[in-house]
Amino acid sequence: MRAKHPNAVAQFYRKKAKQLGRPKALVAATRKMTGAVWGVLTHDAPYAEEDPRLTVRKTEDLAARARRSLPPPTSPEELQTLVGELASKRELLDRLLEDPKRNVSVDDVINMEEGGLEN
C-alpha cells in the first residue's frame, strides 16, 4: 500500500502486514478506509485522522482499567509469611522426592494441598 503522505491508514496497514501478512492487511486497511468514507458521507463532516477527544477518553479509560487490575501491594509482614510457607513446602517436597519407597510423582505433590498425600 502506497501513500503520498504518512497517514493513519498506511501506518495501520504496515502494522497489520507484520502481524497477518500483506493480503489480510490490505483487506483490513480497505475496511478501515471504507469506514472512514462512510462516516464522512453519512455525517457530512470533513475527514480527520484522529479525534483528540476520543484519544483522551481512551487513554483515561485504559489508565483506569490498569489501576483496577493491579493487585494490592504485598506488605512486608505478608511477604515474610509467604516466604515461611514456601520454605516449609520446599522441605516437605524434598523429603517426599528423596524417599524411594513412597513412589511420589510431581502430580501427587501438586495435589497435596487438596488432601492427596499425608506427611
N, C-alpha and C positions, 0 to 999 in steps of 0.2 A: 504494500500500500504506500503510495507516494502522496506527499502533501507539500504544497509550495511553502507553507509556513508551519512551524510547530503548532500542533493543536491537541486538544484532549483526545479526540478520536484516534489520531495517529499514535499517540502515546499508549492509549488503551490497546490498540492493535499490536504494537510491539510487545507489550506485557503479555497479552494472551497468546501471541505466537510462540513465545518461550514456553508457556505452560501447556498449550494444547496443540501446537503445530499451526502452520500457516493457513491451511484450508478452513479449519474451525475458527481460527482467529478472524479471518476475513468475514465469515458469516456473523460472528459476534459483533464486529465493528460495523458491519452493514446494518444490523438490527439496531445498534446504538444510534447510528445516523438517522435511520428511519424514524426512531422515536423522537429525535430532536426535530426533524422536519414536521412530524405530526404535531408536536407541541407548538411550533411556530405558526403553522397553518390554523390550528384549532383555536389558539388563544390570541391570534393576530398580534404577536409580540416579537420583537427582534431576538435573534439567536444570541445567547450568552454562553460562553464557555463554562462559567461557574456561577452559581448563585451564592454570594457571600453569606447570606443569612442561613442558607441550608448548610453550608460548611461549618459555620459557628455552631449551629444546633447539633449537627452530627458529632462534632468534636466534643461538645459538652456531654452529650449522651454517652459517648464511648468512655469518657473520663469517669462519669458517674457509675457506669457499669463495671469499670475496672475497680473502683473503690469498693463497690458492693461485693465483688467476688473474692476479695482478699480475705484470708482467714485472719482472725485476731492474732497479734504477735504473741509469741510464747514467752512467758515470764521466766526469769532465772530459776525460780523455785520449780516451775513445771518442767523446765529443761533438766534440772537435776533429777527429778522423779523419773523422767523418761530414760535418762542415762542409766539409772539404777535398774529399771525394768529390763532394759536391753541387756545389761550385764548378766542379770540372773538367767535370762533366757539363753544367752550365749553359753553360760556354764552348763545348763541342762542339755542343750543341743550337743555340746562337746562330749558330755557323758554318754548320751544316747548313741551317738555315732561311733564312739570308741568301743562299746560293748558288742562283741560279735554274736553273743548269744541272743540278743534282743532282735536282731534282723530288722532294724528300723530303716524305713525309706524316707526320703525327703518329704513325700506326701504325708506320711504319718506325722512327721514333725510339724508340718503346716497345720494339720488338723488337731494338734494337741490342744489348742485353745478351745476347741469345740468338745473336748472330753474324750478324744480318741485314744489317748495313752495315759498311763499313770507313771509317776516318777519311779 
